[in-house]
């Protein structure tokens, strides 16, 4: 259990580190009976795990290693029709089930995409990275290509994009894009955002009278989707991975920083 240094560690803290979840989520997972230690359901999230003991730890039946963990980051191309959820009683086609089938235990994704949306998700077993790229306070740029049912005129669309840059009030929230432009023939739109509120892209265009027919996320921060095929996952080149992890620690406050947000929460 050398990943936690020479001292013992409380169970919830080990879960934070090994499953990439927040303190609150780690506590909830233990209290809901989803964590076992040496085959027995753990009842106390504050129990201290002895780093010298041969302890077996599992989350939802999936073993978590107590060896030194190597932080990793993958690109994943979420296909349309796949739900950004770990498990859902009404939908069998979820990102969580795909990840488990591919051996990604202890991983979660940056942000979420609507079920009918597609494109780039970043997968990681490092909670600090997930927090840094997901939390709105860090204003990480996410870029999308947007296809619309009808473009009556490009001038009208350009005016709409400039209004979106200034900000649009919708359902008590101010929604805005960082920038937007029209590309291609037939034309579609490329927009960048830094917040990622629920259904934000669709709401912005709907407010201006445009219906979104296809939404493709093509970048999260400096990482691009590129030509990655739908359903495929690919580890980042080591230089990109290390740069991203280093930036995340600078933003959040170091590798020992307390994690916020519920990174296994299906409703974020």
FENZITA-V536960 format. One record per backbone hydrogen bond with DSSP energy under -0.5 kcal/mol. CO is the residue of the C=O (numbers start at 1). NH is the residue of the N-H. If there is no record, write none. Layout:
BEGIN
[[CO;NH] [CO;NH]]
END
This chain:
BEGIN
[[1;4] [2;5] [4;7] [9;49] [10;14] [11;15] [12;16] [13;17] [14;18] [15;19] [15;21] [16;20] [22;26] [23;27] [24;28] [25;29] [26;30] [27;31] [28;32] [29;34] [30;33] [34;60] [35;42] [36;58] [37;40] [40;37] [43;45] [44;47] [45;12] [47;11] [48;50] [49;9] [49;51] [50;53] [53;55] [55;57] [56;38] [57;64] [58;36] [59;62] [61;63] [62;59] [64;57] [69;71] [72;125] [73;236] [74;123] [75;234] [76;78] [76;121] [77;231] [78;119] [79;82] [83;85] [83;95] [85;96] [88;91] [92;94] [93;83] [94;98] [95;99] [96;100] [97;101] [98;102] [99;104] [100;103] [103;105] [104;107] [108;124] [109;111] [113;84] [114;117] [115;81] [118;217] [119;78] [121;76] [121;123] [122;110] [123;74] [124;108] [125;127] [126;130] [127;131] [128;132] [129;133] [130;134] [131;135] [135;138] [136;139] [141;221] [142;193] [143;218] [143;219] [144;191] [145;216] [146;189] [147;213] [147;214] [150;152] [153;157] [154;158] [155;159] [156;160] [157;161] [158;162] [159;163] [160;164] [161;165] [162;166] [163;167] [164;177] [168;175] [170;173] [173;170] [173;175] [175;168] [179;192] [181;190] [183;188] [188;183] [189;146] [190;181] [191;144] [192;178] [192;179] [193;142] [197;200] [199;203] [200;204] [201;205] [202;206] [203;207] [204;208] [205;210] [206;209] [210;212] [211;149] [214;147] [215;118] [216;145] [216;218] [217;120] [218;225] [219;143] [220;223] [223;220] [225;228] [229;232] [232;77] [234;75] [237;241] [238;242] [239;243] [240;244] [241;245] [242;246] [243;247] [244;248] [245;249] [246;250] [247;251] [248;252] [249;253] [249;254] [254;257] [259;23] [261;263] [262;265] [264;266] [265;268]]
END
